[in-house]
């Protein structure tokens, strides 16, 4: 199980770093963004149902 957790951590870190590099995320927003991305990756990998709500002002549709 530790190996899966390490892979989730690495994937979340790579996503956040890429967002910072491309200017879609500021380093000041790192703590909240990392937590959210980590949880999303973890839920996806482990198959947990999505229980999170979309950010305020959005309806979650594209």
Secondary structure, DSSP 8 states (H G I E B T S, - for coil): -HHHHHHHHHHHHHHHHHHHHTTSS-GGGHHHHHHHHHHHHHHHHHT--------TT--S--
